[in-house]
């Protein structure tokens, strides 16, 4: 961090003094848990994301939507303080058990949602804003729902009539691959592409990975002449966008500036030969992070896409990762990302052009209000 942090002034913090203050504490700890806690407490004094020393095997707890191997087939968001189910996979055991969007999760494996939230608040990494805190708590609850595949998770919930129920749901093995040295990380990939009833194209992905660019391109081609595309980045925790912008640009564009220690690089992209040039809407929410925020904010800044949903947290730094022999991983930020209009995304996030939240009553009726707003926008463009 001392050698590679993008800002040599460390935001006005005397980094050597921070080191000297923590060293006596770190050299006297006896438990690994306390060691990791102190290192991260030190890193987080810089108040930026993508600075984290993760114990071996802990990434599935920190980013369950990407690294957990098993899924119960449900997703949720915190709405007015309640853990409200927002989607249920049609093929999942949760769907077969009768769970539906709009139901409120009360407890997971006998542990109340309130207790999970309380414990999550004890470890709060940057960005330090309300969206960052909500994202952290949401992921903590999701990490209890996701987990080991072919294992049951007990979910207590209240239905549309506020009647309390409890079901045991078998987690299904997610599609993905083992990555990293000796396959030490499982990377789950969720990709969904379809035409909606009105002919609009819809694509959802939980992460940005280079191989997905080909899948997206093929999906757009298979849809034919669609009047618009909705790219659902809600819950997308990032990855690498390098292969993605080409698919949607209409002309060569400056997408972002990358500021490292001692240099600033302008990053341009050219459209691919078969780039989609029609109306494009991007859905984001409070747990859209990192590369998904870069992708959305930059396409929004150059006027190529309209963003719908909720403001993202601003967890946006370019980082490198160091992997230790025991399986611990150290993520450290090396560059600051700036949109073409001069916005530093870290801590700021993506501000939607059309801001709309999810609503429990609408979900109970089977209506995703954010997706519905995106559809209405494209339909208006079709009328024009």
HELIX and SHEET records of a PDB file:
HELIX    1   1 UNK A   10  UNK A   12  5                                   3    
HELIX    2   2 UNK A   15  UNK A   26  1                                  12    
HELIX    3   3 UNK A   32  UNK A   43  1                                  12    
HELIX    4   4 UNK A   44  UNK A   46  5                                   3    
HELIX    5   5 UNK A   59  UNK A   62  1                                   4    
HELIX    6   6 UNK A   64  UNK A   67  1                                   4    
HELIX    7   7 UNK A   93  UNK A   96  1                                   4    
HELIX    8   8 UNK A  113  UNK A  120  1                                   8    
HELIX    9   9 UNK A  130  UNK A  145  1                                  16    
HELIX   10  10 UNK A  181  UNK A  183  5                                   3    
HELIX   11  11 UNK A  211  UNK A  223  1                                  13    
HELIX   12  12 UNK A  245  UNK A  247  5                                   3    
HELIX   13  13 UNK A  291  UNK A  301  1                                  11    
HELIX   14  14 UNK A  360  UNK A  364  1                                   5    
HELIX   15  15 UNK A  369  UNK A  383  1                                  15    
SHEET    1   A 4 UNK A  52  UNK A  54  0                                        
SHEET    2   A 4 UNK A 329  UNK A 339 -1                                        
SHEET    3   A 4 UNK A 253  UNK A 260 -1                                        
SHEET    4   A 4 UNK A 263  UNK A 269 -1                                        
SHEET    1   B 3 UNK A  52  UNK A  54  0                                        
SHEET    2   B 3 UNK A 329  UNK A 339 -1                                        
SHEET    3   B 3 UNK A 317  UNK A 323 -1                                        
SHEET    1   C 2 UNK A  70  UNK A  71  0                                        
SHEET    2   C 2 UNK A 172  UNK A 173 -1                                        
SHEET    1   D 4 UNK A  74  UNK A  79  0                                        
SHEET    2   D 4 UNK A  82  UNK A  88 -1                                        
SHEET    3   D 4 UNK A 104  UNK A 108 -1                                        
SHEET    4   D 4 UNK A 111  UNK A 112 -1                                        
SHEET    1   E 5 UNK A  74  UNK A  79  0                                        
SHEET    2   E 5 UNK A  82  UNK A  88 -1                                        
SHEET    3   E 5 UNK A 104  UNK A 108 -1                                        
SHEET    4   E 5 UNK A 152  UNK A 158 -1                                        
SHEET    5   E 5 UNK A 164  UNK A 170 -1                                        
SHEET    1   F 2 UNK A 176  UNK A 179  0                                        
SHEET    2   F 2 UNK A 185  UNK A 188 -1                                        
SHEET    1   G 6 UNK A 191  UNK A 195  0                                        
SHEET    2   G 6 UNK A 201  UNK A 205 -1                                        
SHEET    3   G 6 UNK A 228  UNK A 232  1                                        
SHEET    4   G 6 UNK A 279  UNK A 284  1                                        
SHEET    5   G 6 UNK A 306  UNK A 309  1                                        
SHEET    6   G 6 UNK A 354  UNK A 355  1                                        
END                                                                             
